[in-house]
Amino acid sequence: MGKKFLIRRNILLLFLSSIFLKIIHEFFREKKTQAQVFDTATRSFDITNIISLRQTAKSKGCVYGAFPSVDSKQFAENRQYQDIFVKECSLLVAGFYGVVVSPEENKFDFIQSDYFAEFSSQHQMLFRGHPLLWHEWNAEWLIKKFKNPNTS
């Protein structure tokens, strides 16, 4: 290669590396600015328009729901929790866990899920049961049946 070619190549590489360094510098300077944006001391978290999750989801053509994460007795005894649930959710997901619904083989107990289904109906909410089988919370008789080599 000629000396002239090498000089041009080195000048081009120097030029490109200076552009690259400028881009990197701007990138990190930008990151610092973004970090400052998330500084909570300078931001306001005042709520000015209180809309429920239920209303927000509905306005976007969606349904918002939740799992109560308490049993029906605890739910029935906590009026504040019920009120918040009705305000925020249009779908109630009840637990149909095997250990609760079928604690013994061929015996079923739907008292808890029936309570939640009735509650949903009374408050014009959708209702969904979850799950009949899961990797946890299965009745001991069912686990034994799964482990039995004769089970097909």
N, C-alpha and C positions, 0 to 999 in steps of 0.2 A: 504494500500500500504506500501511496505517496505521502510525503510530509504535509502537503496541502490538505489532503483528505483527513489525516489525523487531527490537524488543527481545527478543521470545521467540525469534526465529530466531537472533540473536546469542548468546543464552544457551545454546540448544541446540547450536550449533556449537562454542562454548567447551567445553561439557560433553563433546561427542563427541571433540573434539581432545585433551582431557586424557586420556580413556580410550585413545585411539589412542597417545598418547605413553607411557602406562603399559605398554601391550602391547608397543610397540617396545623400551622399556627392559627389560622382563622377557625378551623374546626374546634381546637381546644379552647380558644377564646369564646366561641359560641357556646360550648358546653358549660363554661363558667357562668355565662349569662343565663343559660337555662336553669342552672342550679340556683341562681339568685331568684329566679321566678318562683321557685318552690319554697322560698324562705317564708315560713308561716307567720313570722313577725310582721311582714308587710302585706299579707293577704287578709281579706275579710271572708269569714265563713258564715256571715249572717244569712239566715233563711228568710227570703222575702216573699216567696210564693209557695205555700204549703199545699202540695198535691200528693195524694197517696200513691203508693206503688201500683195499686189496683187501677187508679185513674190514668196514671202515666202509661201503663201497659196497654190499657184499652184505647187510648188515643193513638197508639202506634199499631193497633190491630193485633195485639198480643194478649196473652193471659198470664197473670202473675199469681203464683201459688206457693205454698210452703207446707212443710211437715211440722206438726205441732211440737214434736220432740218431748212430749209428756204423755202420760196415759190419760184415758178419758176421765178418770176421777179427778186428777189434778187439773185438767183443762176445765171441767165443769165447776170446780171450786174457785177458779180465778177469773172473775168477771172482767178485770182490766185486760188480762191476756186475751180473752175472747173478743173484747171490743176492738183491740188493736188488730187482731187477726182478721176480723170482718172488715175493718176499714182498709187494711193494706192488701188483702188477698181476695182473689175471685176463684181460687181453686184450693181445696184442702186435700192433702195427700195423707191417707191414714196407713198405719203400719199393719200389715197382714203377716207378721213374722210367725213362723211355724211354732215357736215356743209359746206364743200367746194364743194363736188361733187353734192349734191342735196339739195341746200338751200331751195327750195320750192318743194312741193309734185308734182311728175310727171314732174319735170324740172331738167335736168342734165347738169352739166358743167364739162367737162373733159379737159379744157384748160391746167391746171397745170400738170395733169398726162400725157396728150399727149406730152407736152413739155419734160418732163423727159423721156418718152418712146422714143421720137425722139433723144434726147441727148444720151441715152444709145445705141441706134442703130448706131448712127454716130461714137461712140467710141468703138464699138465692146464689149459692156458690156451687161451682163444679166440684165433683168428688172423684178421687182416684185412689185405688188401693195399691199398696206397694210393700213388699213383693211376697209372693206365695213361697218361693224358694230363693234362698240367698246363701252366700258363703258363710254367714254368721247367723246366730239367733234361731237355729233350727232345734226342734224338739229332739231329745235323746233317742226316742224310738225311731225317728226318721234317720238319724245318723247311723244307728245300728243297721237299719234296713239297707242303707246305701253301701255299707261295708260288707254286707252279707253276699257271699259269692253266688248264691242262688237267686239274687234279685236280678231281674232282667229289665 
